[in-house]
Amino acid sequence: MTAIELVRGDITRESVDAIVNAANSSLLGGGGVDGAIHRRGGPAILEECRRLRAAHLGKGLPTGQAVATTAGNLDARWVIHTVGPRFTPEQDRSELLASCYRESLRVADELGARTVAFPAVSAGIYGWPMEDAARIAVETVLATHTAVLEVRFVLFDDRAYEAFATQLR
Ligand code: AR6
């Protein structure tokens, strides 16, 4: 049974086995939570991302998939990078967002991670409406078979926290 916890705060301050990063396909950094993870985690994360790009991820990490690297100086063993879809009203990309949570948990299982922290993937720069992002995140984690014992959603502000809390009620 996977327990779901909600925390309001900065995901780079969490102590867990794996911290999930809302990355982009390049894996070479960006703003938002991605920028914060690379800043606090230090250069070892980017070095490993560059190695992945030079090896089997030459074209980058496709949307909806996940890959792990070291967590550098973060208080975690791994960072699991996933690429959320950009929100657009013209097309339903919900399945790709659900895939981010499923694939991150699959990678976590491969690693043997028991505690995993997630941000609200796609709900920042990629524009996904927070309430819907929270619904997809919670529903997908609840529906995924995993050996992860604790999924911790780490929400940056009150609005995000409330959106996730509403889904769990
Ligand atoms: N801890 C927890 N949550 C955070 C933190 C933090 N330190 N910083 C931001 N958030 P975003 P996306 C929240 O934009 O929408 C990057 O440039 C933020 O308030 O980080 O998937 C990547 O390289 C929001 O609720 O990710 C991509 O190009 C949530 O995390 C692009 O942004 C996700 O916001 C990905 O956009």
py3Dmol code that shows the C-alpha trace and the ligand (Angstrom):
import py3Dmol

protein = """\
ATOM      1  CA  MET A   1       0.000   0.000   0.000  1.00  0.00           C
ATOM      2  CA  THR A   2       1.423   3.358  -1.023  1.00  0.00           C
ATOM      3  CA  ALA A   3       0.826   6.215   1.420  1.00  0.00           C
ATOM      4  CA  ILE A   4       0.295   9.668  -0.070  1.00  0.00           C
ATOM      5  CA  GLU A   5       1.597  12.676   1.876  1.00  0.00           C
ATOM      6  CA  LEU A   6       1.256  16.352   1.095  1.00  0.00           C
ATOM      7  CA  VAL A   7       3.899  18.896   1.997  1.00  0.00           C
ATOM      8  CA  ARG A   8       3.916  22.604   1.293  1.00  0.00           C
ATOM      9  CA  GLY A   9       7.443  23.692   0.471  1.00  0.00           C
ATOM     10  CA  ASP A  10      10.548  23.429  -1.654  1.00  0.00           C
ATOM     11  CA  ILE A  11      11.144  19.939  -3.039  1.00  0.00           C
ATOM     12  CA  THR A  12      14.923  20.454  -2.986  1.00  0.00           C
ATOM     13  CA  ARG A  13      14.724  20.444   0.848  1.00  0.00           C
ATOM     14  CA  GLU A  14      13.112  17.015   1.090  1.00  0.00           C
ATOM     15  CA  SER A  15      14.813  13.870   2.400  1.00  0.00           C
ATOM     16  CA  VAL A  16      13.589  10.938   0.318  1.00  0.00           C
ATOM     17  CA  ASP A  17      15.039   8.146  -1.800  1.00  0.00           C
ATOM     18  CA  ALA A  18      14.098   9.870  -5.047  1.00  0.00           C
ATOM     19  CA  ILE A  19      13.109  13.415  -5.994  1.00  0.00           C
ATOM     20  CA  VAL A  20      11.191  13.781  -9.257  1.00  0.00           C
ATOM     21  CA  ASN A  21      12.151  16.674 -11.511  1.00  0.00           C
ATOM     22  CA  ALA A  22       9.711  18.352 -13.903  1.00  0.00           C
ATOM     23  CA  ALA A  23      12.313  18.582 -16.657  1.00  0.00           C
ATOM     24  CA  ASN A  24      12.201  19.252 -20.391  1.00  0.00           C
ATOM     25  CA  SER A  25      13.251  16.880 -23.164  1.00  0.00           C
ATOM     26  CA  SER A  26      16.762  18.302 -23.372  1.00  0.00           C
ATOM     27  CA  LEU A  27      17.510  17.252 -19.757  1.00  0.00           C
ATOM     28  CA  LEU A  28      19.946  20.164 -19.734  1.00  0.00           C
ATOM     29  CA  GLY A  29      18.141  22.317 -17.192  1.00  0.00           C
ATOM     30  CA  GLY A  30      15.604  25.116 -17.193  1.00  0.00           C
ATOM     31  CA  GLY A  31      13.574  27.251 -14.823  1.00  0.00           C
ATOM     32  CA  GLY A  32      11.049  26.343 -12.135  1.00  0.00           C
ATOM     33  CA  VAL A  33      11.642  23.196 -10.137  1.00  0.00           C
ATOM     34  CA  ASP A  34      14.195  22.019 -12.715  1.00  0.00           C
ATOM     35  CA  GLY A  35      16.378  25.065 -12.128  1.00  0.00           C
ATOM     36  CA  ALA A  36      16.045  24.701  -8.356  1.00  0.00           C
ATOM     37  CA  ILE A  37      17.067  21.021  -8.433  1.00  0.00           C
ATOM     38  CA  HIS A  38      20.154  21.677 -10.545  1.00  0.00           C
ATOM     39  CA  ARG A  39      21.138  24.689  -8.412  1.00  0.00           C
ATOM     40  CA  ARG A  40      20.933  22.910  -5.094  1.00  0.00           C
ATOM     41  CA  GLY A  41      21.951  19.481  -6.405  1.00  0.00           C
ATOM     42  CA  GLY A  42      25.108  20.796  -8.026  1.00  0.00           C
ATOM     43  CA  PRO A  43      26.892  19.948 -11.296  1.00  0.00           C
ATOM     44  CA  ALA A  44      26.941  16.159 -10.882  1.00  0.00           C
ATOM     45  CA  ILE A  45      23.285  15.980 -11.997  1.00  0.00           C
ATOM     46  CA  LEU A  46      23.886  17.930 -15.202  1.00  0.00           C
ATOM     47  CA  GLU A  47      27.012  15.878 -15.937  1.00  0.00           C
ATOM     48  CA  GLU A  48      24.981  12.687 -15.773  1.00  0.00           C
ATOM     49  CA  CYS A  49      22.220  14.216 -17.893  1.00  0.00           C
ATOM     50  CA  ARG A  50      24.806  15.117 -20.538  1.00  0.00           C
ATOM     51  CA  ARG A  51      26.099  11.529 -20.474  1.00  0.00           C
ATOM     52  CA  LEU A  52      22.563  10.215 -21.016  1.00  0.00           C
ATOM     53  CA  ARG A  53      22.143  12.567 -23.967  1.00  0.00           C
ATOM     54  CA  ALA A  54      25.457  11.400 -25.426  1.00  0.00           C
ATOM     55  CA  ALA A  55      24.438   7.751 -24.963  1.00  0.00           C
ATOM     56  CA  HIS A  56      20.927   6.397 -25.533  1.00  0.00           C
ATOM     57  CA  LEU A  57      18.961   9.661 -25.238  1.00  0.00           C
ATOM     58  CA  GLY A  58      20.520  11.449 -28.201  1.00  0.00           C
ATOM     59  CA  LYS A  59      17.196  13.030 -29.181  1.00  0.00           C
ATOM     60  CA  GLY A  60      16.283  13.833 -25.588  1.00  0.00           C
ATOM     61  CA  LEU A  61      13.779  12.305 -23.215  1.00  0.00           C
ATOM     62  CA  PRO A  62      10.308  12.010 -24.801  1.00  0.00           C
ATOM     63  CA  THR A  63       7.312  13.594 -23.072  1.00  0.00           C
ATOM     64  CA  GLY A  64       5.711  11.237 -20.557  1.00  0.00           C
ATOM     65  CA  GLN A  65       8.873   9.227 -19.914  1.00  0.00           C
ATOM     66  CA  ALA A  66      11.302   9.213 -16.972  1.00  0.00           C
ATOM     67  CA  VAL A  67      14.975   8.577 -16.353  1.00  0.00           C
ATOM     68  CA  ALA A  68      17.111   8.600 -13.190  1.00  0.00           C
ATOM     69  CA  THR A  69      20.409  10.255 -12.340  1.00  0.00           C
ATOM     70  CA  THR A  70      22.382  10.866  -9.189  1.00  0.00           C
ATOM     71  CA  ALA A  71      20.876  13.415  -6.814  1.00  0.00           C
ATOM     72  CA  GLY A  72      24.215  15.171  -6.333  1.00  0.00           C
ATOM     73  CA  ASN A  73      24.157  17.223  -3.143  1.00  0.00           C
ATOM     74  CA  LEU A  74      20.427  16.783  -2.536  1.00  0.00           C
ATOM     75  CA  ASP A  75      19.320  14.693   0.429  1.00  0.00           C
ATOM     76  CA  ALA A  76      18.191  11.858  -1.837  1.00  0.00           C
ATOM     77  CA  ARG A  77      19.797   8.983  -3.683  1.00  0.00           C
ATOM     78  CA  TRP A  78      18.353   9.750  -7.095  1.00  0.00           C
ATOM     79  CA  VAL A  79      16.661  12.415  -9.150  1.00  0.00           C
ATOM     80  CA  ILE A  80      14.072  10.985 -11.517  1.00  0.00           C
ATOM     81  CA  HIS A  81      13.644  13.364 -14.442  1.00  0.00           C
ATOM     82  CA  THR A  82      10.302  13.302 -16.209  1.00  0.00           C
ATOM     83  CA  VAL A  83       8.997  15.495 -19.020  1.00  0.00           C
ATOM     84  CA  GLY A  84       5.454  16.726 -18.630  1.00  0.00           C
ATOM     85  CA  PRO A  85       3.336  17.837 -21.575  1.00  0.00           C
ATOM     86  CA  ARG A  86       2.700  21.530 -22.223  1.00  0.00           C
ATOM     87  CA  PHE A  87      -0.955  22.312 -21.646  1.00  0.00           C
ATOM     88  CA  THR A  88      -2.979  23.275 -24.680  1.00  0.00           C
ATOM     89  CA  PRO A  89      -6.778  23.657 -24.858  1.00  0.00           C
ATOM     90  CA  GLU A  90      -6.699  22.253 -28.418  1.00  0.00           C
ATOM     91  CA  GLN A  91      -5.620  18.749 -27.473  1.00  0.00           C
ATOM     92  CA  ASP A  92      -6.144  16.418 -24.510  1.00  0.00           C
ATOM     93  CA  ARG A  93      -2.657  15.502 -23.302  1.00  0.00           C
ATOM     94  CA  SER A  94      -3.847  14.100 -19.956  1.00  0.00           C
ATOM     95  CA  GLU A  95      -2.557  10.634 -20.789  1.00  0.00           C
ATOM     96  CA  LEU A  96       0.963  11.995 -21.225  1.00  0.00           C
ATOM     97  CA  LEU A  97       0.775  13.713 -17.842  1.00  0.00           C
ATOM     98  CA  ALA A  98      -0.485  10.501 -16.204  1.00  0.00           C
ATOM     99  CA  SER A  99       2.386   8.678 -17.897  1.00  0.00           C
ATOM    100  CA  CYS A 100       4.903  10.952 -16.111  1.00  0.00           C
ATOM    101  CA  TYR A 101       3.692   9.655 -12.730  1.00  0.00           C
ATOM    102  CA  ARG A 102       3.454   6.014 -13.871  1.00  0.00           C
ATOM    103  CA  GLU A 103       6.874   6.031 -15.528  1.00  0.00           C
ATOM    104  CA  SER A 104       8.528   7.821 -12.602  1.00  0.00           C
ATOM    105  CA  LEU A 105       7.152   5.163 -10.245  1.00  0.00           C
ATOM    106  CA  ARG A 106       8.308   2.421 -12.619  1.00  0.00           C
ATOM    107  CA  VAL A 107      11.842   3.870 -12.575  1.00  0.00           C
ATOM    108  CA  ALA A 108      11.614   4.220  -8.778  1.00  0.00           C
ATOM    109  CA  ASP A 109      10.715   0.524  -8.549  1.00  0.00           C
ATOM    110  CA  GLU A 110      13.670  -0.410 -10.755  1.00  0.00           C
ATOM    111  CA  LEU A 111      15.961   1.555  -8.449  1.00  0.00           C
ATOM    112  CA  GLY A 112      14.427   0.147  -5.277  1.00  0.00           C
ATOM    113  CA  ALA A 113      13.301   3.575  -4.044  1.00  0.00           C
ATOM    114  CA  ARG A 114      10.746   3.419  -1.237  1.00  0.00           C
ATOM    115  CA  THR A 115      10.036   7.134  -0.754  1.00  0.00           C
ATOM    116  CA  VAL A 116       9.491   9.448  -3.722  1.00  0.00           C
ATOM    117  CA  ALA A 117       8.792  13.195  -3.789  1.00  0.00           C
ATOM    118  CA  PHE A 118       6.899  14.697  -6.749  1.00  0.00           C
ATOM    119  CA  PRO A 119       6.272  18.316  -7.718  1.00  0.00           C
ATOM    120  CA  ALA A 120       3.090  19.259  -9.593  1.00  0.00           C
ATOM    121  CA  VAL A 121       4.438  18.250 -13.000  1.00  0.00           C
ATOM    122  CA  SER A 122       3.378  20.561 -15.899  1.00  0.00           C
ATOM    123  CA  ALA A 123       1.501  22.927 -13.551  1.00  0.00           C
ATOM    124  CA  GLY A 124       4.045  25.776 -13.764  1.00  0.00           C
ATOM    125  CA  ILE A 125       5.798  26.950 -16.908  1.00  0.00           C
ATOM    126  CA  TYR A 126       3.967  24.273 -18.949  1.00  0.00           C
ATOM    127  CA  GLY A 127       0.637  25.868 -18.006  1.00  0.00           C
ATOM    128  CA  TRP A 128      -1.485  22.934 -16.843  1.00  0.00           C
ATOM    129  CA  PRO A 129      -4.435  24.143 -14.718  1.00  0.00           C
ATOM    130  CA  MET A 130      -3.544  23.254 -11.129  1.00  0.00           C
ATOM    131  CA  GLU A 131      -6.828  21.567 -10.163  1.00  0.00           C
ATOM    132  CA  ASP A 132      -6.661  19.234 -13.158  1.00  0.00           C
ATOM    133  CA  ALA A 133      -2.932  18.592 -12.682  1.00  0.00           C
ATOM    134  CA  ALA A 134      -3.656  17.601  -9.069  1.00  0.00           C
ATOM    135  CA  ARG A 135      -6.505  15.296 -10.121  1.00  0.00           C
ATOM    136  CA  ILE A 136      -4.344  13.488 -12.674  1.00  0.00           C
ATOM    137  CA  ALA A 137      -1.418  13.212 -10.240  1.00  0.00           C
ATOM    138  CA  VAL A 138      -3.460  11.766  -7.378  1.00  0.00           C
ATOM    139  CA  GLU A 139      -5.619   9.457  -9.523  1.00  0.00           C
ATOM    140  CA  THR A 140      -2.612   8.065 -11.347  1.00  0.00           C
ATOM    141  CA  VAL A 141      -0.560   7.390  -8.229  1.00  0.00           C
ATOM    142  CA  LEU A 142      -3.545   5.684  -6.574  1.00  0.00           C
ATOM    143  CA  ALA A 143      -4.048   3.499  -9.652  1.00  0.00           C
ATOM    144  CA  THR A 144      -0.399   2.488 -10.093  1.00  0.00           C
ATOM    145  CA  HIS A 145       0.990  -0.738  -8.682  1.00  0.00           C
ATOM    146  CA  THR A 146       4.348   0.055  -7.112  1.00  0.00           C
ATOM    147  CA  ALA A 147       6.607  -1.032  -4.281  1.00  0.00           C
ATOM    148  CA  VAL A 148       7.071   2.634  -3.330  1.00  0.00           C
ATOM    149  CA  LEU A 149       5.815   3.000   0.246  1.00  0.00           C
ATOM    150  CA  GLU A 150       5.407   6.758   0.313  1.00  0.00           C
ATOM    151  CA  VAL A 151       4.626   9.255  -2.408  1.00  0.00           C
ATOM    152  CA  ARG A 152       5.093  12.793  -1.160  1.00  0.00           C
ATOM    153  CA  PHE A 153       3.628  15.611  -3.237  1.00  0.00           C
ATOM    154  CA  VAL A 154       5.658  18.718  -2.468  1.00  0.00           C
ATOM    155  CA  LEU A 155       3.643  21.793  -3.379  1.00  0.00           C
ATOM    156  CA  PHE A 156       5.238  25.171  -3.693  1.00  0.00           C
ATOM    157  CA  ASP A 157       2.316  27.408  -2.735  1.00  0.00           C
ATOM    158  CA  ASP A 158      -1.030  27.356  -0.927  1.00  0.00           C
ATOM    159  CA  ARG A 159      -3.037  27.066  -4.122  1.00  0.00           C
ATOM    160  CA  ALA A 160      -1.193  23.968  -5.237  1.00  0.00           C
ATOM    161  CA  TYR A 161      -1.403  22.485  -1.748  1.00  0.00           C
ATOM    162  CA  GLU A 162      -5.165  23.089  -1.597  1.00  0.00           C
ATOM    163  CA  ALA A 163      -5.698  21.592  -5.047  1.00  0.00           C
ATOM    164  CA  PHE A 164      -3.973  18.372  -3.997  1.00  0.00           C
ATOM    165  CA  ALA A 165      -5.675  18.316  -0.601  1.00  0.00           C
ATOM    166  CA  THR A 166      -9.063  18.588  -2.330  1.00  0.00           C
ATOM    167  CA  GLN A 167      -8.251  15.535  -4.441  1.00  0.00           C
ATOM    168  CA  LEU A 168      -7.314  13.495  -1.393  1.00  0.00           C
ATOM    169  CA  ARG A 169     -10.511  14.328   0.491  1.00  0.00           C
TER     170      ARG A 169
END
"""
ligand_1 = """\
36
AR6
N 9.734 22.845 -5.093
C 8.481 22.396 -5.346
N 7.731 22.875 -6.351
C 8.265 23.861 -7.122
C 9.563 24.364 -6.925
C 10.309 23.823 -5.852
N 11.553 24.237 -5.575
N 9.784 25.325 -7.868
C 8.669 25.411 -8.622
N 7.736 24.531 -8.164
P 7.595 24.045 -13.269
P 6.535 22.480 -15.538
C 6.369 24.260 -8.655
O 7.461 25.297 -14.049
O 5.279 23.265 -15.524
C 11.370 24.177 -16.635
O 11.981 25.227 -17.302
C 5.717 25.295 -9.540
O 5.136 26.322 -8.733
O 8.819 23.834 -12.482
O 6.465 20.997 -15.672
C 11.701 22.838 -17.269
O 13.027 22.791 -17.748
C 4.649 24.438 -10.224
O 3.518 24.289 -9.377
O 7.462 22.734 -14.248
C 10.712 22.766 -18.386
O 11.149 23.498 -19.517
C 5.312 23.069 -10.361
O 6.440 23.089 -9.475
C 9.486 23.424 -17.806
O 9.973 24.305 -16.793
C 5.833 22.763 -11.753
O 6.307 23.955 -12.347
C 8.571 22.433 -17.144
O 7.402 23.070 -16.730
"""
view = py3Dmol.view(width=600, height=400)
view.addModel(protein, "pdb")
view.setStyle({"model": 0}, {"cartoon": {"style": "trace"}})
view.addModel(ligand_1, "xyz")
view.setStyle({"model": 1}, {"stick": {}})
view.zoomTo()
view.show()
